[in-house]
């Protein structure tokens, strides 16, 4: 896979959160629910893919 979507969540035209590449929690549904309820998303675990910075 070369490109992964970013999901931007807006309320009344204002961005209230986003999911970039993969969910921070177990599922995308849970991430979006947390954003809609004003709960900060946890940091993503290190993917450990060996990519160099």
Secondary structure, DSSP 4 states (H G I P E B T S, - for coil): -----EEEEEETTEEEEEEESS-SSS-HHHHHHHHHTTPPPPPPPP-------
